[in-house]
Amino acid sequence: MEISWTDHDGNYLSGRIEANVQPFVEALGLDDAADFFLNFGGSMIYVGKRGPNANNAVLRILGEEVVRKLGDCFGDLGWMRIPLATKFMVRYLTSQGRSMREITRILRITDVTARKYRRSDQYLRDATLNSKEYFERAKVDLA
């Protein structure tokens, strides 16, 4: 599963949705998953089939349909920790046309982190390969 966005030059970029985030995106869809992560990322919530009680925060903020979808997806899991999903959120907000300033304020991260997460997966793979080659050449030069 991938998410797509454009960079400041209008080039089309895409990247994989991380494995720890993917079940939420599949169950809720992109928009509801993004709302869910903004409100509950990093916290513990109770997920069960028997339905939420009246003071359930997910029910109050996101509605009964989201609670039902989580229950259908995860079953009677009990308490679970919700990932922060920062990389997903940076890419999602970028695909929604949000500016870098807005993204960093909403997610409370630095612009350096946001720029790194906005890069395509292919760019990150290429940068890793280039750095490995550089260090391999440095080892040979030192020997």
C-alpha positions as CSV (number, residue, x, y, z in Angstrom):
1,M,0.0,0.0,0.0
2,E,1.4,3.4,-1.0
3,I,0.7,7.1,-0.5
4,S,1.5,9.7,-3.2
5,W,2.3,13.4,-3.2
6,T,4.0,16.0,-5.2
7,D,7.2,17.9,-4.3
8,H,7.7,21.7,-4.6
9,D,8.7,21.3,-8.2
10,G,5.5,19.4,-9.1
11,N,7.2,16.0,-9.4
12,Y,5.0,13.0,-8.5
13,L,6.5,11.0,-5.6
14,S,5.2,8.0,-3.7
15,G,6.2,5.9,-0.7
16,R,5.1,2.8,1.1
17,I,2.9,3.0,4.2
18,E,4.8,1.4,7.1
19,A,3.8,-2.0,8.3
20,N,2.7,-0.8,11.8
21,V,0.4,1.8,10.3
22,Q,-1.0,-0.2,7.4
23,P,-3.7,-2.2,9.4
24,F,-5.2,1.1,10.6
25,V,-5.2,2.6,7.1
26,E,-6.8,-0.6,5.6
27,A,-9.5,-0.6,8.3
28,L,-10.3,3.1,8.5
29,G,-9.2,4.5,5.1
30,L,-6.6,7.3,4.6
31,D,-8.6,10.2,6.0
32,D,-10.1,8.5,9.1
33,A,-6.7,6.9,9.8
34,A,-5.0,10.3,9.7
35,D,-7.6,11.8,12.1
36,F,-7.1,8.8,14.3
37,F,-3.3,9.2,14.5
38,L,-3.5,12.9,15.1
39,N,-5.8,12.4,18.1
40,F,-4.6,9.1,19.5
41,G,-1.0,8.5,18.2
42,G,1.3,7.4,21.1
43,S,-1.5,6.6,23.5
44,M,-3.2,3.4,24.7
45,I,-6.8,2.7,23.7
46,Y,-9.1,-0.2,24.4
47,V,-10.3,-2.1,21.3
48,G,-13.0,-4.7,21.7
49,K,-15.9,-6.3,19.9
50,R,-18.5,-5.7,22.7
51,G,-18.7,-2.0,21.8
52,P,-17.5,1.1,23.5
53,N,-18.9,2.6,26.7
54,A,-20.2,6.2,26.8
55,N,-16.9,7.8,28.0
56,N,-14.8,6.2,25.2
57,A,-12.6,9.0,23.8
58,V,-12.5,7.4,20.3
59,L,-16.3,7.3,20.2
60,R,-16.6,10.9,21.4
61,I,-14.0,12.4,19.0
62,L,-14.2,10.2,15.8
63,G,-17.6,8.6,16.1
64,E,-19.2,5.1,16.3
65,E,-18.3,4.1,12.8
66,V,-14.5,4.4,13.5
67,V,-14.9,2.4,16.7
68,R,-16.8,-0.3,14.9
69,K,-14.2,-0.5,12.1
70,L,-11.4,-0.9,14.7
71,G,-13.3,-3.6,16.4
72,D,-13.9,-5.4,13.2
73,C,-10.2,-5.2,12.2
74,F,-8.5,-6.0,15.5
75,G,-11.2,-8.1,17.2
76,D,-11.2,-8.4,21.0
77,L,-7.6,-7.2,21.3
78,G,-7.9,-5.3,24.5
79,W,-5.5,-2.5,25.3
80,M,-3.2,-1.5,22.4
81,R,-0.6,1.2,21.9
82,I,-1.3,3.4,18.9
83,P,1.8,4.3,16.8
84,L,2.7,7.9,16.3
85,A,2.9,7.3,12.5
86,T,4.9,10.5,12.0
87,K,6.3,9.5,8.6
88,F,2.8,8.5,7.4
89,M,1.3,11.8,8.7
90,V,4.0,13.9,7.0
91,R,3.3,12.2,3.7
92,Y,-0.5,12.4,4.2
93,L,-0.5,16.1,5.1
94,T,1.8,16.8,2.1
95,S,-0.6,14.9,-0.2
96,Q,-3.4,17.1,1.2
97,G,-1.5,20.3,0.1
98,R,-0.4,21.4,3.5
99,S,2.7,23.6,3.8
100,M,5.9,22.6,5.6
101,R,5.2,25.1,8.3
102,E,1.7,23.7,8.9
103,I,3.0,20.1,9.0
104,T,5.7,20.9,11.5
105,R,3.3,22.8,13.8
106,I,0.6,20.1,13.6
107,L,3.0,17.2,14.3
108,R,5.3,19.1,16.6
109,I,8.4,18.0,14.7
110,T,11.3,19.9,13.1
111,D,11.4,20.9,9.5
112,V,14.5,18.7,9.1
113,T,12.5,15.6,10.1
114,A,9.5,16.6,7.9
115,R,11.8,17.1,4.9
116,K,13.4,13.7,5.4
117,Y,10.1,11.9,5.6
118,R,8.8,13.7,2.5
119,R,11.4,12.2,0.3
120,S,10.4,9.2,-1.8
121,D,11.4,5.7,-0.7
122,Q,13.5,5.4,-3.9
123,Y,15.5,8.5,-3.0
124,L,16.1,7.2,0.5
125,R,17.2,3.8,-0.9
126,D,19.6,5.4,-3.3
127,A,21.1,7.6,-0.6
128,T,21.7,4.6,1.5
129,L,23.4,2.7,-1.3
130,N,25.5,5.8,-2.1
131,S,26.7,6.1,1.5
132,K,27.6,2.4,1.7
133,E,29.7,2.8,-1.5
134,Y,31.3,5.9,-0.1
135,F,32.3,4.1,3.1
136,E,33.5,1.1,1.2
137,R,35.8,3.3,-0.9
138,A,37.0,5.1,2.3
139,K,38.0,1.7,3.8
140,V,40.0,0.8,0.7
141,D,41.8,4.2,0.7
142,L,42.8,3.9,4.3
143,A,44.2,0.4,3.9
